Amino acid sequence: MASTIPSPAAEAPPRALRATRELTRRYLDPRRSWDADRDAELRAHVRDFEACASLYRRAVVKHRLLVGGDAGTPTGFERERRLQALMSGHEDATKASRGSRREAVIAAAIAGLAAVLVFAVAPALVGDDPGPQPRGPDTGGPIVGVGVSGVTDDGGEYEVVAAGSAGLDDWVRFSYTNEREDLGWLFLVGLQPDRAPGERLVWLAPLPDEQQSLPIEIATWRDLPFEIRLAARNRPGPLIVVAVFTREPLRVADVGRALDPAPEARLPSELTSDVRTRLGLGDEAVVQALSFRLVPGSGAEEETTP
């Protein structure tokens, strides 16, 4: 009898793409719950359809870049999601009869192992949700993006964007991925939209006396050679880090005139479009916005608060 299981290259039906999109968003949203049933459904779509796998890969790689991780390595948040799925499966198993409980627990453990294998992703294009993708082995593109992590005084590191906050007593460390040969310059600037006009711009890299964008290399992942003490330049409240990758360097003076006073708070997609317009950037430039809050004390302490 012929197999009815579709190959990974089979065309994904619209319902599978819709389900994958919604499940992936839920999977990466720390405010929403995750369980074994949703985990199994998402893994099935990723396994059976290349378009679903591509959609998932893009979202997960983007998540990893945003929290300062390696594009090919699951973050702590992803590992926590897998544990939630495994524990959910275990809880379901304990509701089964005593005679079948051991088999159900083993099945849940196997499902957890399968998640580790299925959810390993290759680098893909960073960008907005692409919708249905063409079939084939190469449906992605080069990765360009910045990651930011918090660093405590004792050297501990935590994921700023995933946590949603960073402590003013801490430092921040920036990393970048650039797989496009035509983008050789990076400009980083912070915006604190709740500060008074004229005070919202926070220089990150380069500093004003360094004149222009930082030169960057082609790299899968690289740390910038500095850390910044948050309390030195910032106040409690929202902070938006804007990263601009360009073919030619941007001048500090030009960025200052364009963004000071900086734009008001808005959705990241609207902000990046506004920054692109203000700086007169071409379509080849990449603009990224990372949003989180600055809180008193250490971000590591904030994470452990019940």
N, C-alpha and C positions, 0 to 999 in steps of 0.2 A: 504494500500500500504506500503511495507517495506521501512524503512528509508534508504537513500543512504549516510547518513553522517557516516564516519568511526569512530569507537571507538578510544580512545586515545591509545589503545594497538595494533591497526591495524598496519601492516607493512608499513612503509613509502616508497613510490616510490622514485627512485633516483632523480627525478626532484624536489620533495619536500625537500629532504635533501640538494640538491645543492642550492635551493632557500633559505632555512633556513640559511645555512652557509654564503651565500653572504649577506643576509639581516642582520644577526647578526653582521657581520663584519662592515657593514655600520652603523648600529645602535650604535655601540660602538666607531666609528671613529669620533672625534670632527671636522675633516676637511671636512666631507661630510654632505650633507643636509639630512633631515628626514621629512616625511610628513605622512598624514593620510592614503594614499593608501598603502604605504610600511608598515606602522604600522599594518594595518588591515590584510595584507597578512602574515606578520610574526606571528601575533597572531593566525591566522587560522591554520598555520602549527603546531605551538606549542600546540594548543588545540586538533588537530585531531590525531597527531602521537607522540607516546612516544619517538621514536628515535629523532625526531625533538626537542621535549621538553628537552631531555637529552643534546643534542648538545648545545641548547641555555643556559640551566642551567650552564653547565660547563664554557662557555664563560663569562657569567655574574658574576658568583661567582669569577672567576679569575680577572675580572675587579674590583670587589669590594675589593678584597684583595690587589690588586696593588695600589689602591688609599687610602688605610688605612681605609676602611669601614668594616662594619659587613657583613658577608657572606649572611645573610638573609634579609638585609635592603637595599632598593634602594639608590643609591648615588644621590647627587645633579645633576650630569650630566644626570642620568637616568630620574629624575623628569623633567629636562629641555627638554629631548627628548619627553616625554609624552605631555608636554605643546606645543611643536612644532607640534606634530601630531594633538592635539586638535585645535590649532589655524589654522592649515592648513585646517582642516575640516570646521572650521567656515568661513574661506575665501571662500571655495567652496560653502558654503551655501549662502553667500551673493550674489553670482552670480545667484542663482536660482530666480524664479519669486517671487514677494512679497507674493503671496498666500501660497507658500510652504516654505518660508524662515524660519518661526518659527519652523516647523517640522524638517527641515534639521539641524538647530542649536541644537535642542533637541537631534537628532540622534547623532550629533558629540559629545555632552556632554556624552551621554550614552557610546559611543565608548571609550571616555577617561576614564570613570569609569571602563569599561571592561578591559582596558589596565592595570589599577592598579591591578585588580584581577588576570588576566592571567599572568602578569609579576612578580608576587611574586614567588620566587624560593626557593627551599630547597637546603641545602649545597650539593655540588657535588665535584667530583674529580677535582683538579686543574692540568692543564697540557696543552699540545698542543691540537689543534683541533683533536678530536678522530675519526671523520668520522662516518659512521653508527654505531649505538649502538644496542646491543641485547635488546629485549623487556623484560619488567618486571618492578616491582616496585623498584628494587635496581640496577640501571645501573651505579651508580657513585661509589665513594670510599672516603677514608678519605682525608680531606683537610690539606695540609701543605703549609704554605706560610707566607710571611712578607708583611706588609703594611707600608707606610711612609707618614706622613703628615707634612706640614709646620705649625709652630706656631709663631705668631707675638709677639712683646713685650707686647702688651695689652691682650694677651691670645687668640686672634682669630686663628682659625684653618682652613686650606684649603687643598685641595687634590692635592698633588704635581705631581703625574704621570699624572693625568687627565689634569691638567693645563699645563704640559710640562716643568715647571720651578719652582724654589724656589729662594727666595731672600737671598743674603748673610747676610743681616741684621737680618734674622730670625733664628729660631731654627728648628730642626727636631725631630719628635717623632716617634718611631718605635713600631709596634705591631706585634704579630704573632698569627697564628692559627696552632695548632699541634694536629691532631686527630690520630696520630700513636704512639702506646705505645713504639715502639722500637727506636724512635728518641728522645733522651733526651738532645741534645746539639745543640747550635746555634752559628754560627760565622758570624759576619757582617763586611764587609770591603768595602771601596769605591775605585773606580778607576777613575782617571781623565786622559783619554788617550791623551789629547793634551799637557800635561806637559812633561817635559824632563824625559827620562828613569832614574829610581832611585828615582823620585819624584812623580810618578803617584799613588802610594799606599797611601790611607788615612785610618788610623785606626779608626774604629767606635766602635765596641764592640766585644771582650774585648779590652782594651787598652794594649799596649805592656807589662806593668808591672803587668798585671793580668794573664799572662802566658798561659791561655787556654780558650776554648769556654765557653759560658754562659750556665749554666744548665737551662733547660726549663721544663715545665710541660705539661701534657695533658690538652689542653684548646681549646675551640671553638674560643675565641678571648681574647687576653690579651695584655695590654700595657707593654713595657719594662720600668723599673723604673728609667728612666733618659731621658733627652733631650740634644741635642748637638747643640751648636752654630756653624752655618755653617762657618762664617767668621774666626773662630779660626783655621780651618784646611784646608780650601778650597780656590780656586781661581775661578773667573768667567770662565764659559765654561761647557762642558758636564761632568756629573757625573754619574757613573754606580755603583749602590749599589748591591753588591753580597752577598746573604744570603746562608749559607751552613748548612743544618740540617744533623746531623750524629748520629750514635749509640754511638760512643766514642768521647771524646773531641779532638779537634785539638789544637796543640801547636802553640802559636804565632810565635815562632822561625821558625817552619816548614812552616807556611803560608807565612812568610816573605821571606824565601828563594825561595819558589815556585812562588810567584807573584811579586817579586821585582827584576828586572824591570817588571812592570805589562804588560799584553798583550795590543796590539794596539786596537783601536776601531774596532768593528765588530758587526755583528748581535748578538742579545742576545742568540740565540740558539747555535751559534758558540762559543760565550764566555763561556757559561755554560759548554759546552763540553770541552773546553780548560782548564777551572778551575778544572773540574773533573779529567782530565788527569794529570795535574800538581800536584794535591794533592793526587793522587793515590786513589781516592774514589771508593767504591764498588757501585753496582747498587742500593743498598738500600738507599744510601744518596740522599738528595734532594738539588739541586742547583738552585737558582732563581736569575735573573738579572733584576733590575729596572733602567730604563734610563730616565734622565731628564737633564735640563740645570740649571746652577747657574747664576743668574743675579744680578747686583748691586741693592741695595735697598731692599725693601720688596716684597715678592711674592704677597702679598695681593694688593699692589699698582700696580704691573704688571698686575694683573687680571682686574683692573678697567681701564686700559689704553685703549682708543678707538682704 
